[in-house]
Amino acid sequence: MTRFLLRRLATAAISILGVSIVIFTVLALAPGDVFNEMASNAAIPPEVIESLREQYGLNDPVLQRYFSWLIAMLRGDWGFSFISRVDVSTLVLQRLPATLLVVGLAQILALAIALPAGTYSAMRPYTLFDQVVSTLTFVGFSLPTFFSGMLFILLFSVTLGWLPFIYRSDLEASGFAWVWAQFRQSIMPITVLALFQAASWTRYVRSAVLDVIQLDYVTTARSKGLPDRVIVVKHVLRNALIPVVTMVALEIPIVFGGAIVTEQIFRIPGIGSLLISSIMANDTPVIMAIAFVLSVLVILFNLVADLLYRLLDPRIATR
């Protein structure tokens, strides 16, 4: 297990290094920066702008800038936001919890829907339940998050008035009232993300379970008279979950992409909305830090998926 973990950690470290090179290269080659907009202001002398570029190392060679940026990132010095006038690390750490809360709860809800629905559909194929689930999954997967988010707002906020459609980070309540208010304003964004992911994952779970229940050992278990619940829990799900874990890990970037759109719709003060505003303002240090943080999170989630493979199938460590 230790060697398995060390190999995966080494792979994750190499992946993070490769991602850092790609992020820095793309943004370094992108035309313009925040000081180009300052140059259009006649009230700012050109020598002041040039002094600022020298101060922040923007005139250094690209290779020198990359290593300086990477070392600073690893030390926790993520730079200074030209627009917000605060440290980038402060901005990111303020916004990251909201994004992780929405994404994390959405994934838990999506799995809570996809696993039982996909498993029961596979155990009862071509029944009315299976047909209804298949239809709903196709509809859910076809609707993008920005469209379903607007539908939720029109139905539950505008028409029925049940839920707030603007996410507020400055709730004045405290205690249970604060928890209830936080829960109400989180329902729609979490549900929008969860339903989109659950639609895809339900089809995948159904396909994986269908493949497993046709194997010989499942037939043998049934011939012994074991009930379906025992067969599913002890013999089917453990093997069926391996490709499902792979699929969930591979879709983590899509999840964060959907979270960025959802945050814009519901005005969630998360890392996605910060990324959009930073792109609009050409705030390169913030863009680079957010892209790096999101990439590291994706790699870490894939590392967790590798560890789950080991738990589901101990033979993986020896392959």
N, C-alpha and C positions, 0 to 999 in steps of 0.2 A: 504493500500500500504506500509506503514511504517513497519508493522509487517511482511508482506511478504518479504520485503527487508532484515529485520533483520534476519529472518529465513534463507534466502539464504546466507547471509554473514556469519552466524554461521556455516552453512554447508561447505562453502568454506574454512573457517579457519580450521575446523577439517580435511578437505581433504588435505590442505597444510601441516598440521602437520603429517598426515599419509604418505604423499609422502616424506617428509623430512626423516622420519624414514627409509623408504624403500631405498631411495637413499644412505643414509649414511651407512646403514647396508650392502648393496650389495658392495659398494666400499671399506668399511672397511674390509670385508671378502675376497676381491679379493687379489690374491697373488701378492706380489711385490709392489714396489713404486719407485720413482725416485732415492732414495738413494741406492737401490740395484744395479742400474747400476753404480753409483759412486763407489761402493765397488769393482767392477771389475777393477778399475783404480788403479794400484799399486802406483801411485804418490800421492794418497790421503790417509793419515793415517787413520786407523780404528777409532781412538779416535775422529778425526774430524767429521767423519760421525755420530758417536754416539752422539756427542755434538749437531749436527744439528737436529738429531731426537728428542733429549730432548728439544731443543729450540722450535721446531714446535709442540711439544706435541704428537708425534707419538708413544711414549712409554707409554702414559697414558692409563688407562682402557677405553674400548670402550664406556661405558655409559658416562664417564666424557668427552671424546672427542666429543660425539654427542651433549651434552648440550652446550659445549663451542662453537662448530661449529654453532649450531642453533642460539644461542644468538648473536654471531658475525654476522651471516647472516642477522638477523633482524635489527641489528644496522647499516648495510651497510658495515661492514668490512668482505669482502669475501675472505680474505687471500692473499697470495703472490704466484705468479707463479714462480715455480722453474726453468722453462726453459726460459721464457721471461724476468725474473728479474724485473717485474713491478707488481703493484696491480692487482688482478683478476678483481675487479670492473672496473678498467680502460680499461682492455682488452675487457670485455663483453660489456660495454657501447659504445665502439668504433665500435664493430661489430654488435650490435643489430639493429640499425636503418636500415642497408642495408637489413637484413633479414625481418624485419617488412614491409619495403617498397615493397619488392618482393612478400612476402606472401599476404600482404593486397591488393595490386593491382591485384594479380592473383585471389583472391577470389571475388573481385568486378567484374572482367571480366568474371569469371566462372558463377556467378549469372546472369550477363547481358546476357549470352548466354543461360543458362539453363532455366530460368523462361519463356521467350517468346517462346523458341523452345518447351519446355515440355508442356506448356499450349496450344499452337496452335495444337500440335500433339494430345493432349487429346480431344480438341474440334472438330478435324477432324480425328478420328481414322480410321486406315486401308486405308487411302488415300496414294497417291504417296509421299506426303510430310512426312507423318508419317513413311512410310517404309524407306525413305532415312535417316531421323533423327535416326531411330532405328538402321539402319546399321552403321551409322557414330558413334553413341554412343558405340556400341559394339566394333568397331575397336579402338576408342579412349581409352576405358577402358582397352582394352587388351594390349595396348602398354605402357610399363613402362616409367617413365620419363627419365631414362638414355638413352633408345633407341631412343625415340622421340627427345631428346636433341641432340644426335649425328646426327640424320637425318636433323634437322634444321641447324646445323653447316655445314654439307656437302652441303646442298642446298643453303642456304642464305649467307653463308660466303665463303666457298671454291669455289662453282660453280658459283654463281651469283655475289659474292663480295658486296652484299648490306649492310650487317650488320657485326659489329665486333663480334668475338666469344670469346674474352677475355674481361672480365669486369675490367675496370680500375678505381681505386679510386683516382688516382693522375692526373685527367684531367687538362690540362694546360689552357684550354679555360675559358672564363668568360662571364657573361651575358647570352644573348640568345644562343650563341654558346655552352656554357656549358650545358644549359638546353637541347638543341638539341642532343648533344653528349651523355648526360645521358639517354635521351629517346631512342636513337638508340641502346645503349648497354644493355638496360633493356627489349627491346621488346621480344627477344627470351626466356630468362628465365621465364619472366612473362607469356608468351603465352604457354610455355611447361607445366607449373604448371596449368594454367587456363584450358587448353583443357582436361587435365587428370581429373580434378575435374568436369568440365562441362559435360563430358561424363557420369559420375556416377549420377550427380544431375539431368540431363535432364530426365533420366529414372525415377527417383524418383518423380520429379515434375509431369511428365505425369501420373504416377500411382496415386498420391494424387489427382490430378484434376479429373481424371476419377472416383474416388470414390465419390467425392463431387457432380459432375454434375448429378449423378443418384439419388440424394436425392430429397425428395418431394418439398422442398421450391424452388429448382432450377426449377423444373417442373412447379410450380405455377408461378414463375417469367416469364417463357417463355409463359405460357398461357395468361398472361396479355399483351403480345406483346412487352416486353422489348427487345431492341437489344442485341445481343451477347456481345458487348463490355461492356455494363452496367452490364449484368449478371455476366460476368467474374470478373470485377473490384470490384463490390460492394457485390456480393454474393458468388462467388466461391473462389477467391484467398485468402481471409482472413481466411477461414477455411482450405483450402488446404495448406497454408503456415505453419501451426502449426507442422505437421510431418516433413516438409522440414527443419524448423529451428532446430528440434531435430537432424535430419540427419547431417546437417551442423556442429552443435556443437560436435557431436560424432566423426566426421571425422577431427577435428582440429589436433589431434596427427598425423594422416596420412599426413596431409598437411605439418606439420613441418618436418616429415620424408622425404617427397618428396623434400622439400626445401633443406635439407642437401645434398641429392644426386645432385640436380640441381646446388647448389653452387659449388660442386666439378667439375662438367662438365664445367661450364662457368667461373670458377675461381672467383666467387663472394666473396669479403672479408667479409663474414657474420659470424654469430654465428655458423652455421653448419660446415664451413671449419675450424673454430677455434676448434670446438669439435673434429673433425677428427684428426687434428694435435696434440691436447692434448692427445688423446687416444694413438696415436703412440708414443708419448714421455713419457707416463705414468705420466702426470702432473695432479695429483689427485685434487688439489684445483680448477683448472680450470674446470675439468670434473664435479665435484660436483656442482659448481656454475652454469654452463650452464644447467645441468640436472634440477636443482632446478628452474632456471628462466623459462625454457621451460614448466615445470610442472605448475608453477604459471600462466603462460600465458594461458595454456589450461584450468585451473580452472576458470580464469577470463572470458575467452570466453564462457564457459558454464554458468557462472553467467549472462553474457549479454543475452544468449539464454533464461534463465529463465525470465528475465525482458521482453524480447520480447513476451514470452508466455502471460505474464500479459497484455501486450498491445493488442495482437491479440484476447485474450479471457479473459475478466475481471473475469469470474467465477473461473479461476484457483486459484486465491488468497484465495478463500473460501473453496477449496477442501481439 
